[in-house]
């Protein structure tokens, strides 16, 4: 991380912040002022365009306050039953990146807002979040058809990583997607930049071992680890 480049972004952000600072959470402003690694994620997300990075900081900070990201707390969810727990961290990929597993077959559109908030909390509290860590997302789509897909949540999911969580998604593994979902993918893929599309890989069965060691693959993706989400 080059401190001088981050300072250039801050200098471009300063006049924007002077007009909009009331729209930001003060803790987010403090992080922009002090955390070079976090600012560098915006630079990376915007392909080193400093003006675009400054503009993105503005939109992200406004969005974070509007959605109460700093106030979300699902820490008591460990002892509760909820389908939102079909999104969870377990293991790392072969490059040492933490994996966020997602089992879309348990998505429930009637509590979509809770799913959305839980996702934001998971990103906010991800391992090494204070170091602006990246994550690998593994979508376990075996047995998932059109009736199980909440396309509005999928759009929200994509938008979060495209616009509001800078350079956080290292890779998205789409495992065993049924051909019936090709139409859904066409709808959501238009939300992705060309750079983001290159981070999405479609895999079948044991091809997942190219990215995740066999012993770390969950049973919902054909692996030996049984620790998938199962409703009580």
C-alpha positions in Angstrom: 0.0 0.0 0.0 1.5 3.4 -1.1 0.6 6.0 1.5 1.0 8.9 -0.9 -1.6 7.4 -3.3 -4.1 6.9 -0.5 -3.5 10.5 0.6 -4.2 11.7 -3.0 -7.6 9.8 -2.8 -8.3 11.5 0.6 -7.5 14.9 -0.9 -10.0 14.3 -3.7 -12.5 13.0 -1.2 -12.2 16.0 1.2 -14.3 18.5 -0.8 -17.0 15.9 -1.3 -17.0 15.1 2.4 -17.3 18.8 3.3 -20.7 18.8 1.7 -21.9 15.3 2.8 -20.2 14.5 6.1 -23.6 14.6 8.0 -24.6 11.6 5.8 -21.7 9.5 7.0 -21.2 7.5 10.2 -18.3 9.1 12.1 -16.6 5.8 12.6 -16.5 5.3 8.8 -15.0 8.8 8.3 -12.4 8.0 10.9 -11.4 4.8 9.1 -11.0 6.6 5.8 -8.7 9.1 7.5 -6.5 6.5 9.1 -6.7 3.2 7.3 -4.5 3.1 4.2 -5.3 -0.5 3.4 -9.1 0.2 3.4 -8.6 3.2 1.1 -6.5 1.1 -1.2 -9.4 -1.3 -1.6 -11.4 1.6 -3.2 -8.4 2.3 -5.4 -8.1 -1.3 -6.5 -11.9 -1.6 -7.1 -11.7 1.5 -9.4 -8.6 0.3 -11.2 -6.3 3.0 -9.6 -8.6 5.9 -10.7 -8.2 8.2 -7.7 -11.2 10.5 -8.5 -13.5 7.4 -9.0 -12.2 6.0 -5.7 -13.0 9.2 -3.9 -16.5 9.2 -5.5 -17.0 5.6 -4.5 -16.0 6.3 -0.9 -18.8 9.0 -0.8 -21.5 6.6 -2.1 -20.3 3.7 0.1 -20.3 5.8 3.3 -23.8 7.3 2.5 -25.1 3.8 1.8 -23.6 2.3 5.0 -25.2 5.0 7.2 -28.6 4.7 5.4 -28.5 0.9 5.9 -27.3 1.1 9.5 -24.3 -1.2 8.8 -22.4 -0.1 11.9 -25.4 -0.9 14.1 -26.1 -4.4 12.8 -25.5 -7.1 15.4 -26.4 -10.8 14.9 -23.9 -12.1 17.5 -26.7 -13.8 19.4 -27.7 -15.8 16.3 -25.4 -18.7 17.3 -28.0 -20.1 19.6 -31.0 -19.5 17.4 -32.5 -21.3 14.4 -32.9 -19.3 11.3 -32.4 -20.0 7.5 -30.1 -16.9 7.3 -27.5 -19.2 8.9 -27.3 -20.9 5.5 -24.7 -18.2 4.9 -21.6 -18.9 7.0 -17.7 -18.9 7.1 -15.9 -22.2 7.2 -12.3 -23.1 6.1 -10.0 -21.3 3.6 -9.4 -21.9 0.0 -6.0 -23.0 -1.4 -4.8 -19.4 -1.4 -5.6 -18.9 2.2 -8.7 -16.8 1.7 -11.7 -17.4 4.0 -14.7 -19.0 2.4 -18.2 -17.7 2.8 -20.5 -20.6 2.0 -24.0 -19.8 0.7 -26.8 -22.4 0.3 -29.5 -20.6 -1.8 -32.0 -23.5 -1.4 -32.8 -22.2 2.1 -33.4 -18.6 1.1 -36.8 -17.4 2.3 -38.2 -14.3 0.5 -40.6 -13.7 3.4 -37.6 -12.7 5.5 -35.5 -11.2 2.7 -34.6 -8.1 4.8 -33.2 -10.3 7.5 -31.1 -12.2 4.9 -29.8 -8.9 3.6 -28.9 -7.5 7.0 -27.3 -10.8 8.0 -25.2 -10.7 4.8 -24.0 -7.2 5.6 -23.1 -8.2 9.1 -21.2 -11.2 7.9 -19.2 -9.0 5.6 -18.6 -6.4 8.3 -17.4 -9.1 10.8 -15.6 -11.3 8.4 -12.2 -12.8 9.6 -9.5 -10.1 9.5 -12.1 -7.4 8.5 -9.9 -4.9 10.3 -7.2 -5.7 7.7 -9.7 -5.2 4.8 -9.5 -8.9 4.0 -11.0 -10.5 0.9 -13.3 -13.5 0.9 -14.1 -16.4 -1.5 -17.8 -17.0 -2.0 -19.0 -20.6 -2.6 -22.5 -20.9 -3.9 -23.8 -24.5 -3.3 -26.4 -24.9 -6.0 -26.8 -28.6 -6.1 -30.6 -29.4 -6.1 -31.5 -25.7 -6.5 -34.1 -24.9 -9.1 -36.1 -21.9 -10.1 -38.6 -22.2 -7.2 -35.7 -21.9 -4.7 -34.1 -18.8 -6.1 -35.0 -15.4 -4.7 -33.7 -13.3 -7.6 -34.2 -10.0 -5.7 -31.9 -11.2 -2.9 -29.4 -12.4 -5.5 -29.4 -8.9 -7.1 -28.9 -7.4 -3.6 -26.0 -9.8 -3.0 -24.3 -8.9 -6.3 -24.8 -5.2 -5.8 -23.3 -5.3 -2.3 -20.0 -6.7 -3.6 -20.1 -4.6 -6.8 -20.8 -1.2 -5.3 -20.6 -1.1 -1.5 -17.9 -3.5 -0.3 -14.8 -2.5 -2.3 -12.6 -5.3 -3.6 -13.9 -7.7 -1.0 -14.9 -10.6 -3.2 -11.8 -12.3 -4.4 -13.6 -15.1 -6.2 -17.1 -16.5 -6.5 -17.4 -20.2 -7.0 -20.8 -21.3 -8.5 -21.0 -25.0 -7.9 -23.3 -27.4 -9.8 -25.7 -24.8 -11.2 -28.6 -26.5 -13.0 -29.1 -25.4 -16.6 -32.5 -24.1 -15.7 -30.8 -21.3 -13.8 -29.0 -20.1 -16.9 -31.8 -17.5 -17.4 -31.3 -16.2 -13.8 -27.6 -15.9 -14.4 -28.2 -13.8 -17.5 -30.3 -11.4 -15.5 -27.9 -11.0 -12.6 -24.7 -11.0 -14.8 -25.6 -7.7 -16.3 -25.0 -6.2 -12.8 -21.4 -7.3 -12.9 -18.5 -5.4 -14.4 -16.2 -7.2 -16.8 -13.6 -7.4 -14.1 -16.1 -9.0 -11.6 -17.2 -11.5 -14.2 -13.7 -12.8 -14.4 -13.8 -13.6 -10.7 -16.8 -15.9 -11.1 -16.1 -19.5 -11.9 -18.6 -22.2 -12.7 -17.6 -25.6 -11.5 -19.1 -29.1 -11.5 -18.6 -31.8 -8.9 -14.9 -32.4 -8.1 -13.6 -29.5 -10.1 -14.1 -27.5 -6.9 -10.8 -29.1 -5.7 -8.9 -26.8 -8.0 -9.7 -24.0 -5.6 -10.6 -25.7 -2.3 -8.7 -28.6 -0.8 -10.8 -31.8 -0.8 -10.9 -32.1 3.0 -12.3 -28.6 3.2 -15.2 -29.0 0.8 -18.6 -29.2 2.4 -21.0 -32.1 1.8 -23.4 -29.7 0.1 -20.7 -29.4 -2.6 -19.9 -33.1 -2.6 -17.1 -33.0 0.0 -16.4 -34.9 3.2 -17.1 -32.0 5.7 -20.7 -32.5 6.9 -21.0 -29.0 8.4 -23.5 -27.6 6.0 -26.6 -25.7 7.2 -29.5 -28.0 8.0 -32.8 -26.7 9.4 -33.9 -28.2 12.6 
